[in-house]
Amino acid sequence: MIQIFGTNKSFDCKSAQRFFKERRIPFQFIDLKEKEMSSGEFDSVVSAIAKSKGSRADAIDSMTDKKSKDYASIAYLDDAEKEGKLFENQATLLVLPVCRNGKTDATVGMQQKVWEGWI
């Protein structure tokens, strides 16, 4: 089943939900302001994104919302510290939506071409 992690106020999260609804693909929406990803879920998302980006550090970089008002708090940290801060502040620092298809596939942001491959 598809999982969409995001916030109810995010336009992109609403668009992702609409994408799957229109195609009658069942999904679960998790509001990060109410319940954040567990460490295992977060780790599997990072690992899945690292497969396409090349390294874990590149995955963390691509998952970080550089337009966030909280970005300055992690901009100059080393990679290991960035991952910890990103995990602690998922609702404010992640690029949304985070979509997960099982334990092996995940995307951040609007990735409709990738999602079509999941269908």
Secondary structure, 3 states (H helix, E strand, C coil): CEEEEECCCCHHHHHHHHHHHHCCCCEEEEECCCCCCCHHHHHHHHHHHHHHHCCHHHHHHHHECCCCCCHHHCCCCCHHHHHHHHHHCHHHHECCCEEEECCCEEEECCCHHHHHHHC
